[in-house]
Amino acid sequence: MADNMRMQAEMRELQAQLAHLKDSLTSQGYSLADDLRSKTSSAARQAEQAARYARDEAATVAGIVREHPTAASTALLGMALIGGLVGYLIGTQQQEQRRPWYRY
Protein backbone atom coordinates (compact mmCIF):
# COMPACT_ATOMS: atom_id res chain seq x y z
CA MET A 1 0.00 0.00 0.00
CA ALA A 2 2.81 2.40 0.90
CA ASP A 3 4.55 1.50 -2.36
CA ASN A 4 1.37 2.24 -4.28
CA MET A 5 1.00 5.66 -2.61
CA ARG A 6 4.65 6.48 -3.24
CA MET A 7 4.31 5.46 -6.89
CA GLN A 8 1.21 7.63 -7.34
CA ALA A 9 3.02 10.60 -5.77
CA GLU A 10 5.95 10.10 -8.11
CA MET A 11 3.57 9.89 -11.09
CA ARG A 12 1.92 13.17 -10.05
CA GLU A 13 5.36 14.77 -9.70
CA LEU A 14 6.38 13.52 -13.17
CA GLN A 15 3.13 14.81 -14.65
CA ALA A 16 3.73 18.20 -13.06
CA GLN A 17 7.30 18.29 -14.40
CA LEU A 18 6.07 17.32 -17.89
CA ALA A 19 3.42 20.07 -17.79
CA HIS A 20 6.07 22.60 -16.73
CA LEU A 21 8.41 21.42 -19.50
CA LYS A 22 5.60 21.65 -22.05
CA ASP A 23 4.76 25.20 -20.97
CA SER A 24 8.42 26.20 -21.08
CA LEU A 25 8.91 24.76 -24.58
CA THR A 26 5.71 26.43 -25.78
CA SER A 27 6.80 29.85 -24.55
CA GLN A 28 10.27 29.40 -26.09
CA GLY A 29 8.66 28.37 -29.38
CA TYR A 30 6.47 31.46 -29.41
CA SER A 31 9.47 33.64 -28.62
CA LEU A 32 11.53 32.11 -31.43
CA ALA A 33 8.61 32.44 -33.85
CA ASP A 34 8.25 36.14 -32.99
CA ASP A 35 11.99 36.71 -33.48
CA LEU A 36 11.92 34.92 -36.81
CA ARG A 37 8.85 36.84 -37.94
CA SER A 38 10.48 40.19 -37.11
CA LYS A 39 13.73 39.23 -38.85
CA THR A 40 11.98 38.06 -42.01
CA SER A 41 9.85 41.20 -42.18
CA SER A 42 13.02 43.28 -41.78
CA ALA A 43 14.76 41.32 -44.53
CA ALA A 44 11.73 41.72 -46.79
CA ARG A 45 11.75 45.48 -46.23
CA GLN A 46 15.46 45.65 -47.05
CA ALA A 47 14.99 43.57 -50.21
CA GLU A 48 12.13 45.83 -51.27
CA GLN A 49 14.28 48.92 -50.72
CA ALA A 50 17.14 47.39 -52.72
CA ALA A 51 14.78 46.51 -55.58
CA ARG A 52 13.34 50.03 -55.56
CA TYR A 53 16.86 51.52 -55.60
CA ALA A 54 17.93 49.27 -58.51
CA ARG A 55 14.76 50.17 -60.42
CA ASP A 56 15.36 53.90 -59.87
CA GLU A 57 19.00 53.62 -60.97
CA ALA A 58 18.03 51.64 -64.08
CA ALA A 59 15.46 54.30 -64.96
CA THR A 60 18.10 57.01 -64.51
CA VAL A 61 20.59 55.20 -66.75
CA ALA A 62 17.90 54.55 -69.35
CA GLY A 63 17.02 58.26 -69.34
CA ILE A 64 20.65 59.25 -69.85
CA VAL A 65 21.04 56.75 -72.69
CA ARG A 66 17.89 58.10 -74.35
CA GLU A 67 19.21 61.66 -74.12
CA HIS A 68 22.75 60.83 -75.28
CA PRO A 69 22.71 57.67 -77.44
CA THR A 70 26.01 58.40 -79.19
CA ALA A 71 27.91 58.95 -75.97
CA ALA A 72 26.40 55.81 -74.43
CA SER A 73 27.32 53.62 -77.40
CA THR A 74 30.83 55.09 -77.47
CA ALA A 75 31.26 54.39 -73.75
CA LEU A 76 30.03 50.80 -74.15
CA LEU A 77 32.31 50.22 -77.12
CA GLY A 78 35.26 51.65 -75.18
CA MET A 79 34.57 49.41 -72.20
CA ALA A 80 34.28 46.37 -74.49
CA LEU A 81 37.62 47.17 -76.12
CA ILE A 82 39.32 47.65 -72.75
CA GLY A 83 37.81 44.39 -71.47
CA GLY A 84 38.96 42.55 -74.58
CA LEU A 85 42.48 43.97 -74.23
CA VAL A 86 42.69 42.99 -70.56
CA GLY A 87 41.41 39.50 -71.37
CA TYR A 88 43.96 39.12 -74.16
CA LEU A 89 46.83 40.23 -71.91
CA ILE A 90 45.79 37.86 -69.13
CA GLY A 91 45.42 35.01 -71.62
CA THR A 92 48.85 35.54 -73.17
CA GLN A 93 50.50 35.85 -69.76
CA GLN A 94 49.07 32.51 -68.66
CA GLN A 95 50.17 30.81 -71.87
CA GLU A 96 53.77 31.89 -71.29
CA GLN A 97 53.78 30.40 -67.81
CA ARG A 98 52.50 27.00 -68.97
CA ARG A 99 54.97 24.45 -70.21
CA PRO A 100 54.13 21.24 -71.99
CA TRP A 101 54.36 18.12 -69.85
CA TYR A 102 57.33 16.79 -71.84
CA ARG A 103 59.60 19.78 -71.08
CA TYR A 104 59.88 19.23 -67.33
C-alpha positions in Angstrom: 0.0 0.0 0.0 2.8 2.4 0.9 4.5 1.5 -2.4 1.4 2.2 -4.3 1.0 5.7 -2.6 4.7 6.5 -3.2 4.3 5.5 -6.9 1.2 7.6 -7.3 3.0 10.6 -5.8 6.0 10.1 -8.1 3.6 9.9 -11.1 1.9 13.2 -10.1 5.4 14.8 -9.7 6.4 13.5 -13.2 3.1 14.8 -14.7 3.7 18.2 -13.1 7.3 18.3 -14.4 6.1 17.3 -17.9 3.4 20.1 -17.8 6.1 22.6 -16.7 8.4 21.4 -19.5 5.6 21.6 -22.1 4.8 25.2 -21.0 8.4 26.2 -21.1 8.9 24.8 -24.6 5.7 26.4 -25.8 6.8 29.8 -24.6 10.3 29.4 -26.1 8.7 28.4 -29.4 6.5 31.5 -29.4 9.5 33.6 -28.6 11.5 32.1 -31.4 8.6 32.4 -33.8 8.3 36.1 -33.0 12.0 36.7 -33.5 11.9 34.9 -36.8 8.8 36.8 -37.9 10.5 40.2 -37.1 13.7 39.2 -38.9 12.0 38.1 -42.0 9.9 41.2 -42.2 13.0 43.3 -41.8 14.8 41.3 -44.5 11.7 41.7 -46.8 11.8 45.5 -46.2 15.5 45.7 -47.0 15.0 43.6 -50.2 12.1 45.8 -51.3 14.3 48.9 -50.7 17.1 47.4 -52.7 14.8 46.5 -55.6 13.3 50.0 -55.6 16.9 51.5 -55.6 17.9 49.3 -58.5 14.8 50.2 -60.4 15.4 53.9 -59.9 19.0 53.6 -61.0 18.0 51.6 -64.1 15.5 54.3 -65.0 18.1 57.0 -64.5 20.6 55.2 -66.7 17.9 54.6 -69.4 17.0 58.3 -69.3 20.7 59.3 -69.8 21.0 56.7 -72.7 17.9 58.1 -74.4 19.2 61.7 -74.1 22.8 60.8 -75.3 22.7 57.7 -77.4 26.0 58.4 -79.2 27.9 58.9 -76.0 26.4 55.8 -74.4 27.3 53.6 -77.4 30.8 55.1 -77.5 31.3 54.4 -73.7 30.0 50.8 -74.2 32.3 50.2 -77.1 35.3 51.7 -75.2 34.6 49.4 -72.2 34.3 46.4 -74.5 37.6 47.2 -76.1 39.3 47.7 -72.7 37.8 44.4 -71.5 39.0 42.5 -74.6 42.5 44.0 -74.2 42.7 43.0 -70.6 41.4 39.5 -71.4 44.0 39.1 -74.2 46.8 40.2 -71.9 45.8 37.9 -69.1 45.4 35.0 -71.6 48.9 35.5 -73.2 50.5 35.8 -69.8 49.1 32.5 -68.7 50.2 30.8 -71.9 53.8 31.9 -71.3 53.8 30.4 -67.8 52.5 27.0 -69.0 55.0 24.5 -70.2 54.1 21.2 -72.0 54.4 18.1 -69.9 57.3 16.8 -71.8 59.6 19.8 -71.1 59.9 19.2 -67.3 
